[in-house]
Amino acid sequence: MSTPAGWYPDPEAEGAQRYWDGSAWTEHRSPAAEPGAAAAGNAEAAGAADNADGTGADTDTVADEAPAAAATAPAGWYPDSEIDGGQRYWDGAAWTDARAPLVAGAAPALAWGATAGASAGMTAADLAGDDDDSPYGVVPAGRSAKLPNGNWFSRHKILTGIAIAAVVIAILSSLASRNGGDSPQPGPSASTSAQPSTSGSASQSVQPSTSSTPTLTPPSTLTPSTSVSPSASPPPNTPTAAPAAITSDGTFDVPNEVAPGTYTAPDSSSGCYWERLKGTSGEFSDLLANDNPAGPTVVTILKTDKAFSTRNCGSWVSGTPKIVADTTQINDGTWAVGVNITPGKYKTSGVSGCYWARLKDFTGGLDSVLANDNLDGNGIVTILDTDKGFTTHSCGTWQKS
């Protein structure tokens, strides 16, 4: 059944009307109007079309009949005066709550008008159904119109969110496989076909223009190449512990040939010489400390020393063993206080060239000296129990008083 001549929503201009002469669009256009005004406009445009066709219809007479036409505007879809770009159904006597969007390019009112509805066996009540789930259907009474807005993704936020989550999971799975670990397992299929809801009560529902259904496919997972287990490395060479004694003359590497620590040469006599060294170039700048003891002597080799040299000192034993029976008299040599010397006041008759020193350690440097003196005659010294050592050269025998 053909669509009757009249004013209908312009498919090429949103919010405007265009006249349909019963078989084709004319060039008559006007702004969207109320149904009554549209009916009057239909009558007036029809008269103008008859004049243009040579029928000689009296346009004044048609215009006079406009009020009557407005009162009997045929049922159908007309531009909605409350919603820009929408249509509303007029049942022939009053507005209904059925609304729909204007669709550019659609046949005038054929998909929505009373003629099409009647041809499908539908009544105005059917056209004013309550399918409020469809974004393109009519709107029930008491509810505002909901017109489709934006693109497919903005209208289907839940499906879009699911698709985005699937892509994120696929990307994280790919990154995890690149960083090693267990062999990656294929992730769940992220192909999601999202179809817009198309339910509607009209016989020919208007469908939104949609692009092809997006299919989201996760990136291919990467299988890491087979790692090669490194061959077991040989156990590190366990260094041989340095001896706890020096039994011969020579220069010895610290700590490989002589371990750091305190050593005593109990059999040392005149002619003994030792050196602590910070290098082995043989230059004077390598010397850290040295001594020519005239009797038993003690030295402490530090961890930072590079070498130790000894000549004519006999064997060196670890620690400060007791090597005298009487700890209240002192002869030439370097002695450990509290082991081979009893703290207290000592006197000597002395001889020319006597030298003594109270020591805070046995490293042999100047900073080891707490106090010292050179005597030519009698001498007196008090050795404290906090002293570590005492050394004397050419002073005779010191007796505790």
Secondary structure, 3 states (H helix, E strand, C coil): CCCCCEEEECCCCCCEEEEECCCCEEEEEEECCCHHHHHHHHHHHHHHHHHHCCCCCCHHHHHHCHHHHHHCCCCEEEECCCCCCEEEEECCCCEEEEEEECCCCCCCCCCCCHHHHHHCCCCHHHHCCCCCCCCCCCCCCCCCCCCCCCCHHHHCHHHHHHHHHHHHHHHHHHHHHHCCCCCCCCCCCCCCCCCCCCCCCCCCCCCCCCCCCCCCCCCCCCCCCCCCCCCCCCCCCCCCCCCCEECCCEEEECCCCCCCEEEEECCCCCCCEEEEECCCCCCHHHEEEEECCCCCEEEEECCCCCEEEEECCCCEEECCCCCCCCCCEECCEEEEECCCECCEEEEECCCEEEEEEEECCCCCCHHHEEEEEEEECCEEEEECCCCCEEEEECCCCEEEC
